Amino acid sequence: MSAHIGAVSSVNALIGKVFTQPKGDLAGRLNSRFTVAILAVSSGLLLSTHFWGDPITCWTPAEFPRIWSDFVNQFCYVEGTYFAKLDEQLEFKDETRQRNFINYYQWIPYFLTLQAFAFYMPRFIWDVLASFSGFDLGGCVKYTDVVWHKVRGGNFQGRMDVLEKQVGTYIWDAIRLARRHKRGRMVFYYIIYTVVQATNAWLMFYWLNDLIDSPLYSFHGASVIASLLSGESWQESGHFPRITHCDVPRRMLANSPKQTVNCVLTLNIYYEKLLLFLWFWMLFVCLISSANCISWLMTMCTPARSQERIRAYLACHAGSVYLDKFFRALGHDGVFVLHQLALNIGDLPASYVAMALYNVVIDFDHETHALLEKTGAKEV
């Protein structure tokens, strides 16, 4: 288990380095980092077992030579098996006896791989949409983080001077440049990203349920929990059966009878724990993603809510007549950038950046008005 957790952490770090993404909010990290890492590691381990291990072992009659037994194992692995209680007589009709068909066993590793790609897709979509805004949010977060680590050991005035000259000017120039090229709309793109992320998480959750669904149970996680709490074994419940049945056709001169054999599905021991964990994990991710989407919608679509956190950073300017002008100059995108800085590098550096940006914007406004009065030109 510790090796598995270590592998997940390594893959999580690799994702961050390869795709060079900011940490983002909690929902973004859960979807594009932790869930992707868990699914990728689990898929790799299970896929290696399917290729180099013995995922299925069938009990063949004594007259079967070794090559026949190998054929039966491969046939039952490819065609699939079905669950029937060992103490009950098998039905005569194929459609009746195979009503509890195990359709997920050989596909789990590939299913987890596809889900890993699916959970990263919303982040990829956000990266594409963010590129249309004309503002390099990832570069801004990294640049601010680097500058903050250089100045955080200094005094207040020293920090403010550096952040004002470097980070504040950088962010303000980037916002104005995006506007000049009639781009921007970062908030709109991010709302799309959160909606896609929440929708994708629910789709993956229901896909997981659909994969492991059977006539014996419909809502997998809750059913298994109830079964385990009641002490019901897999022989009775049919949840991830260890022993199943397989009908193998045999070509003979007069007819083609079917040989029914018992098969041991070794990996179902691990599938039960893994898929049960993934069921509850994905449900947790779905709820967090949905709450995150609603939170961002309420925050960024309501100016008072979106500015509340930034106004707290600028408490020393609470009585200033320029505060509302500062927020009008920043616009939704500027406020959004400060929110993202707080999420990625913390409230303390974000508060310093907010104060630095405030000074830069107000100085720029004063210089612009002075220049316009001097030249008599109109503001562009």
N, C-alpha and C positions, 0 to 999 in steps of 0.2 A: 504493500500500500504506500509506503514512504517513497519507494522508487517511482510509483505511478504519479504521486504528487510532485516529485522532483521533475519528472518529465513534463508534466503540465506547466510548471513554472518556467522551464527552459523554452518550451514552445511559445508560451505567452511572451517571454522576453524577445524571442526571435521575431514574432509578429510585429512587435513594436519597433524593432530595428529595421526590418525589411521594408515595412510600409511607412515608416517614419511619421506616425500619426500622433497628435496630441492625445493625452489620456482621455479627455472628454469627460462627460458626466458618468454617473454610476451605471445607468442603463447602457450607454455606449460601451463601457468597459466589459460589462457582463455579456453583451452580445458578441462584440467583435474580437474580444480577447479571451476571456475566461471560457466561454462556451465553445469557441472555435478550438482552443487548446485542449479542452477536455474531449471533444469529439474527435479531434485529429489523433491524439494519443491512443484513445480507446480503439479507434478504427485501425490504426497501425498494429497494435498488439493482437487484435482479433484476426486481422487479415493474415498475419504471419502464422497464427495457429491453424487457420483454414488451409494454408498452402503447405506448411511443413509439419503439421501435427496430424492427429487423427480426430477430425471433428465428429465422425460417426463410426460406430462399430455395430454391425448387425450379427445376430446369432443365426447361423446357417445350419442346415442339416449336416449330419456327420458324413454323408456320402459326397458332399460338395468338396472338390479339390480346392487348393489355395486360390487358384486363378478365378474360380467361380465365386468364392467368398469375396475376393477383391471387386469382382464385377457387381455383386449385390451391394457392397458398401458404396461404390460409386454411383450405381443406379439410384439407390435410395437417397443419397445426398443430393443428386441432381433433380430427381423427380419429386422429392419431398416425402414426408411421413405424416401419419395421423395419430391422434390420441384416442385410445379406448381403454377403459378400465380393465385391468388384468384379470379380475375375478368375474367379469361379465362375458357372455358369449357374443362373438362378433356377428353382426348382421350379414345377411347373404348378399344383399344388393350393395354394389360399390358406392353409390351416391349416399346411401344411408350410413354405411360403416365409416366412410371418409368425411362425414359432416364436420368433424373437429380436425380439419386439416391444418398442419403446422406450416404456414406459408412464409414465415419470416426467417427461419433458421439460417439458411445459407446466404441471405441477403443483408444481414445486419451490418457487416463491415462496410459494404458499399453504401448502404443507407446512411451510416454515420458520416462517411466521407462527403456525400452530397449535402447533408445537413450542415457540415462544417463550412462548405462553400456558401450555402444559403445564408448562414448567420453572418458571414462577412460581407455579403452583397450590399446591405444597407449602408455600411461604412464606405464601400467603394462608390456607391451612388452619391453619398454626401461629398466625397472628395471631388467627384466630377462636377457636381452642382456648385461647390465652393469655387472651383476654378473659373466659373462663369461670372462670379461676383467681382473679380478683379482685385480681391484682397487676399493675400497669402496668410490665412489665419494660422496655419501650422508654423510657418516661418516666424510670424509675430510672437507666438507663444514661446518658441525656442529662443528667439533673440532676447525677449524680455527676461526669460529664465536665466540666460547667460549673464546679462547685465546685472540682474538682481544678485546673483551669487558673487559678483565682483564687489558690489557696493554695500552688501548687507552688514558688513563689519564696521562700516563707518558711522559717523554721526548723522543726525537728521538732515542738516543742511547739505552735507556732502552727498547724501543719497539723492536728495531732491535735485541738486544741480546736475548730477549725471543723468538721472532718469528723465529730467526735463529736456536736456540737450539731445539725448539719444532716443530713448523709448517714446517719450511724448511726441517729439517731432516726427519720428518714424511713423507712428500710428496716425497722426493727424494728416501728414502728407499722403499716406496710403488711402485714407478715407476720401480726401479731396480729389485724388487722382481717379479713384473709382467713379466718383460722381461726375467728374469732367468727361469721362468716357461713357457716361450714362449706363453704368453698370451698378453694382451693389446688390441689393435684395438678399443679403446674407440671412436675415431673419426668416424671410419667406422660404428660402432653400432649406434652412435648418428645420423648420416646421414640417416640410415635406419629408425630410430625413427621419424625424421622430415618428411620423405617421407610418411611413414604410417600415421602419424598424419594429414598431409594435405589431403591425399587421403581419409581418414576416414571422415574428416570434409565435403568434397564435397559430399561423398556418403550419409551422414546424411542429408545434405541440399536437395539433390535431392529426398531422401526418404520422407522428409517432403512435398515437392511439389507433389509427387506422391500420398501421403495419402489424401490430400485435393483437388486433381485435380477433375475436372468435365467437361462435354461438354460445360459448360457455360464460363469457363476460363481455360487457360492452364498455365499461369505464375502467380501464386497466388499473391505474394506481389505487383508486379507492377500493376496488374489488380485491386486489391482492392484499392490501392492508387488512381489510375485514377478514380475509381468509387466514392470514397469519395470526391475527389476534384470536380468532376462534380455534386455532390449533389444527385447522384442516390441512392435510398434507396434499402434495401435488397429485398423488394417486387419486384423490377424490375431487379436487378442484380443477385439475387440468391446467393449472398455471405453470407454464414452462416445464412440461413433463420431461423427466429424465429417460423414461423408456416409452417408446412409441411403436407403431406397427407400420409395415411397408408391404405392399403387394407387388411381387416381382413376377412378370410373365415369363413362361418357359415355352419355347418352341419344341413341339413333339410331333410325331408322325400323324396320329389320329386327331389330336386337338391341341389347344394352347392353354393349359391350366395356369393358374396363378399360385405362386408360393408365398404365403404370408409369413413374414419373419419379424422378430422383435429387434429393435435397434436402440442403442444407447446414445443419446444426444448429450455428450459430455459438457459441451459449452453452455447448455441451458442452466447449469449451476451458476455460471458467471453472468449469463444474460439476465437471469432473474434479478440479481443485485444491481447490475449496471443499468438496465432499462427502468427499473423501479426508481433508482437514483435520478436518472435522466428525466423521468416523468415529473417528479417533484421539482427538480432543478429548472426544467423548462417552464413549468407552471409559475415558479418564482420569477423567472426572467420575464415571462409574459406580463405578470402583474406589475413589476417594476417598470417595464417598458411602457405599459399603458398609463401608469401614474406619471411617468416622466413626460410623455406626450401631452397629457392634459395640463401638467404644470407649466411646460413651456408655452402652450397655447394661451393659458391664462396670464402668464407673466409678460410675454412679448406683445400680446394683443391689447394689453391694458397699460398705457403709458405710466400711470401712477405706480403700478406694481413693478414694472420694469425699472423704474428710476429709484424705487425705494432703497434698494441695496446700495446704489451708487451715491445717493444722498447721504446715507450713513457714513460712507467713506469721506464725504466732503462736509462733515458736520461743522468744521471750523469756518466754512463759508456759508453756513445756513442762512444768515441774514443778508447775504450779498445780493445786490440787484442783478448781478451778472449770472446767477445760477441757472435761471430759466433759459437765458440766452445760450449758456453753455450746452444745455440739453438739446435745444433746438439746433445748435450747430453740429452736435454729435449725430443726431438722428437715431433711428432704430439700430442701424448697423454699428455705430460707435458704442452705444450702450451694450449691445450684444457682445462686442469684442471685450469689454470690461468684464462682463459676466463670464466669458470663456476664460479669461485670465485668472479670475477668482477660482474657477473650477479646476484649472490645470496646475496652477502654481501657488494658490492659496490666497486668503483674504488680505493678509498683511502686504505682500508685494502689490496686489491689485489696488489696495487703498493708496499706496504711494504713486502708482501709475495714474490713478484717477486724479490725484492732486497735481501731478506733473502735467497731465493732459489738460487739466483745467487752466493752469497757468499758460500753457502754450496756446490754447484756443483763445483765451481772453487777450493775450499779447498780440496774437495775430489779428484779432478783431480791432484792437486799438490801432495797430499799424495800418490796417486796411483803410479804416475811416480817416486816419490822418493823411494817408496818401491820396485818397479820393478828394478830400477837402483841398489839398494842395494843388492837385492837377485839374480838379473839376470834372474828372471822368466818372462814368457810371460803374457800379460794382458788377463784376462778371459772375 
